[in-house]
Amino acid sequence: QYSGAWFRIAHLGPLVDYLPVNATAALLKLTPNGENLDMVEYYESNGTCYGPIFGSWLKQVNGYVKRVNIGGSIFEILDDL
């Protein structure tokens, strides 16, 4: 159960990013789903809010794999927690 603590959710930037280069902010909502986390993300670019983007964080041995479905393509990003 969530205790209200803050967590570092990204150790290294991804090699491939699904957000535009000019994105200035992003807001994530992570909801526990067993060992994994369901994700909803919004981002801001040029003063306009975009989203939602849906995805999940899949539990791995040394962290999570962030899986995002964008326009029918699935991006997977390893985040070492």
C-alpha positions as CSV (number, residue, x, y, z in Angstrom):
1,Q,0.0,0.0,0.0
2,Y,1.2,3.5,-0.8
3,S,2.7,5.2,2.2
4,G,2.9,8.8,0.8
5,A,6.6,8.6,0.3
6,W,8.4,10.1,-2.7
7,F,10.3,7.8,-5.0
8,R,13.0,8.4,-7.6
9,I,11.3,7.1,-10.8
10,A,14.1,7.5,-13.4
11,H,17.8,7.0,-12.8
12,L,19.0,7.6,-16.4
13,G,17.4,9.3,-19.3
14,P,16.1,6.9,-22.0
15,L,17.9,6.3,-25.3
16,V,14.6,6.8,-27.1
17,D,12.1,9.3,-25.9
18,Y,8.4,9.4,-26.9
19,L,7.9,13.0,-25.8
20,P,8.8,15.9,-28.1
21,V,12.1,17.7,-27.6
22,N,10.3,20.9,-26.5
23,A,8.3,19.2,-23.7
24,T,8.7,21.4,-20.6
25,A,6.8,19.4,-18.0
26,A,5.2,16.0,-17.4
27,L,2.8,14.7,-14.9
28,L,2.5,11.0,-14.1
29,K,-0.1,9.1,-12.2
30,L,1.1,5.7,-11.1
31,T,-1.5,3.2,-9.7
32,P,-0.4,-0.1,-8.2
33,N,-1.5,-3.2,-10.1
34,G,0.0,-6.2,-8.4
35,E,3.8,-5.9,-8.7
36,N,3.4,-3.5,-11.7
37,L,2.2,0.1,-11.9
38,D,-0.4,1.4,-14.3
39,M,0.5,4.8,-15.7
40,V,-1.3,7.9,-17.1
41,E,0.9,10.7,-18.3
42,Y,0.3,14.3,-19.4
43,Y,2.9,16.6,-20.8
44,E,3.2,20.3,-21.7
45,S,4.8,21.6,-24.9
46,N,4.7,25.3,-26.0
47,G,2.2,26.2,-23.3
48,T,-0.3,23.5,-24.3
49,C,-1.1,20.3,-22.3
50,Y,-1.2,17.0,-24.2
51,G,-2.3,13.5,-23.2
52,P,-3.4,11.3,-21.7
53,I,-0.7,8.8,-22.6
54,F,-1.3,5.3,-21.2
55,G,1.3,2.8,-20.2
56,S,2.6,0.6,-17.5
57,W,5.7,0.0,-15.4
58,L,6.6,-3.7,-15.4
59,K,8.5,-5.0,-12.4
60,Q,12.0,-6.4,-13.2
61,V,14.8,-7.8,-11.0
62,N,16.7,-4.4,-10.9
63,G,13.9,-1.9,-11.5
64,Y,11.1,-1.4,-13.9
65,V,10.5,-1.4,-17.7
66,K,8.3,1.5,-18.7
67,R,5.9,0.4,-21.5
68,V,4.1,3.2,-23.3
69,N,1.6,2.8,-26.2
70,I,1.9,5.8,-28.6
71,G,0.0,5.8,-31.9
72,G,0.0,2.0,-32.1
73,S,3.7,1.7,-31.3
74,I,5.0,0.4,-28.0
75,F,8.1,2.0,-26.5
76,E,9.9,0.2,-23.7
77,I,12.3,2.1,-21.5
78,L,14.3,0.5,-18.7
79,D,14.3,2.6,-15.5
80,D,16.8,1.4,-12.9
81,L,15.3,2.2,-9.5
